[in-house]
Amino acid sequence: MSGGREAFIHWIEGSYPEGTFLRYSQCSYTATFCDDRLVRDWQGLLMRKFTAAVLTAGLFFGGMGAAMADPTWHDTGLLATGGAEFKEGKYKWEEPGQAHGAFHIKGKLRDAGLDDNHNVYLQVRVHGYGWNRFNGTQKKTVWIDKVVYDGATRYTNSAEVRVCQNRGSLRPDNCSFTKQFERRR
């Protein structure tokens, strides 16, 4: 195919035979259609780059919103049962990608039955898996600051917490009602 008017008509109509590529050297630099094609190529390139930048920014800021889901501390309320209590409790959800997106809990675990000689413990579980047990000390108050997560997920969605009194091997442990926590979205 020769350059000139034929190439311009094919270019306008989009009727190039398949596999045919025009090189800029086929156009004379004084021809209007070659200059127009160069302008259109640059405009298309800039538009594609702009679209890619907008999409990337949208995905970045959307992901950042999910990553900063809820980094603030919330009150757990009082968890208590006969002889044990978890006071001044606070929890937060760690950010996805940081600390496994874990459930973070802290507070004071107190043995309220000072003369019963029974130990106390805090139980926490995530996603319905087994309980994690954090022991206290008899006749004392201990500070608990623990991070609990499911290693198979990017972040934890749900957690359950309860405080218990260990009453020995012959009697069942005395536990508070289980308090459930859900990650806000």
C-alpha positions in Angstrom: 0.0 0.0 0.0 1.4 3.4 -0.8 1.1 6.3 1.5 -0.8 9.5 0.7 -4.5 9.8 0.2 -5.3 6.1 0.1 -3.7 5.6 3.5 -5.7 8.5 4.9 -9.0 7.1 3.6 -8.2 3.6 5.0 -7.2 5.2 8.3 -10.5 7.2 8.6 -12.6 4.3 7.6 -10.6 1.8 9.7 -10.5 -0.5 6.7 -6.9 -1.5 6.7 -6.4 -5.1 5.7 -5.6 -7.2 8.8 -2.0 -7.2 9.8 -1.2 -4.0 7.9 0.6 -1.4 10.0 1.4 2.1 8.9 4.7 3.6 9.8 5.0 7.3 10.4 7.7 7.3 7.7 4.9 6.6 5.1 3.4 10.0 5.9 4.9 13.2 4.7 5.3 15.6 7.6 3.4 18.3 5.8 0.3 16.1 5.3 -2.5 17.0 7.6 -3.7 13.5 8.1 -0.3 12.4 9.4 -0.2 15.2 11.9 -3.8 14.5 12.9 -3.0 10.8 13.4 0.0 11.7 15.6 -2.3 14.0 17.7 -4.9 11.3 18.0 -2.3 8.7 19.0 -1.0 11.0 21.8 -4.6 11.8 22.9 -5.4 8.1 23.1 -2.2 7.3 25.0 -2.9 10.2 27.5 -6.5 9.1 27.9 -5.5 5.5 28.7 -2.9 6.6 31.2 -5.4 9.0 32.9 -8.0 6.2 33.1 -5.4 3.8 34.6 -4.3 6.5 37.1 -8.0 7.1 38.2 -8.6 3.4 38.6 -5.4 2.9 40.6 -6.3 5.8 42.9 -9.8 4.5 43.4 -8.6 1.0 44.3 -5.9 2.4 46.6 -8.2 4.7 48.5 -10.9 2.0 48.6 -8.4 -0.5 50.1 -7.2 2.1 52.5 -10.7 2.6 53.8 -11.0 -1.2 54.4 -7.6 -1.3 56.0 -8.5 1.5 58.5 -11.6 -0.3 59.5 -11.7 0.4 63.2 -8.4 1.1 64.9 -10.0 2.7 68.0 -10.5 1.1 71.4 -14.0 0.2 72.5 -15.3 -0.7 76.0 -16.2 -4.4 76.6 -18.3 -3.7 79.6 -18.0 -5.7 82.8 -17.7 -9.4 82.5 -18.3 -11.0 85.8 -19.3 -14.3 87.4 -19.2 -15.5 91.0 -15.5 -15.1 92.1 -14.1 -13.6 88.8 -14.4 -10.4 86.9 -12.9 -8.6 83.9 -12.9 -4.9 84.6 -11.9 -1.8 82.5 -11.8 -4.1 79.5 -11.2 -2.6 76.1 -11.0 -4.2 72.6 -10.1 -3.2 69.1 -9.8 -4.8 65.7 -6.3 -4.6 64.3 -6.0 -3.5 60.7 -5.9 -6.1 58.0 -2.2 -6.8 57.1 -1.1 -5.7 60.6 -1.0 -8.1 63.5 -3.0 -10.5 61.4 -6.1 -8.3 61.5 -6.5 -9.7 65.0 -9.0 -9.1 67.8 -7.0 -7.2 70.5 -8.3 -7.2 74.1 -6.9 -5.7 77.3 -8.1 -5.1 80.8 -7.9 -6.2 84.5 -8.7 -9.8 85.3 -9.6 -9.9 89.0 -10.1 -12.8 91.5 -13.2 -11.6 93.3 -13.5 -14.6 95.6 -10.5 -13.9 97.8 -11.0 -16.7 100.3 -12.2 -19.5 97.9 -8.7 -20.6 96.7 -9.8 -20.8 93.1 -8.0 -19.3 90.1 -9.6 -17.2 87.4 -9.1 -17.0 83.7 -10.2 -15.2 80.6 -11.3 -17.1 77.5 -11.3 -15.6 74.0 -12.0 -17.2 70.6 -12.3 -16.0 67.1 -14.4 -17.3 64.2 -15.8 -20.0 66.4 -12.5 -21.9 66.8 -11.3 -23.2 70.1 -11.0 -21.1 73.2 -7.7 -19.3 74.0 -7.2 -19.3 77.8 -5.4 -16.5 79.6 -4.8 -17.3 83.3 -5.1 -14.9 86.2 -3.6 -15.2 89.7 -5.4 -16.2 92.9 -6.3 -13.4 95.2 -4.9 -10.8 92.8 -5.7 -8.6 89.9 -3.6 -9.0 86.7 -3.4 -6.9 83.6 -4.3 -8.8 80.4 -3.2 -7.5 77.0 -3.7 -10.2 74.3 -4.0 -10.5 70.6 -6.1 -13.3 69.2 -6.4 -14.1 65.5 -7.2 -16.8 62.9 -4.0 -17.5 60.9 -6.0 -18.6 57.8 -7.7 -15.3 57.2 -6.5 -11.8 56.4 -8.5 -10.3 59.3 -10.8 -11.4 62.1 -14.5 -10.8 61.8 -15.9 -12.1 65.0 -14.8 -12.8 68.6 -16.3 -14.2 71.8 -15.1 -13.4 75.3 -16.0 -14.8 78.7 -14.4 -14.8 82.2 -14.3 -18.0 84.3 -13.5 -19.2 87.8 -11.5 -22.5 87.9 -13.2 -24.6 90.6 -11.0 -27.6 90.4 -11.3 -30.9 88.6 -14.4 -32.3 90.4 -16.7 -29.3 89.9 -17.4 -27.5 86.6 -15.9 -24.1 86.1 -18.1 -21.1 86.7 -18.2 -18.9 83.6 -19.9 -15.6 82.7 -22.2 -15.3 79.8 -20.3 -15.2 76.5 -20.1 -11.7 75.0 -19.9 -11.5 71.2 -18.1 -8.9 69.2 -18.4 -8.3 65.4 -16.1 -6.1 63.3 -18.0 -3.1 61.9 -17.8 -2.7 58.1 
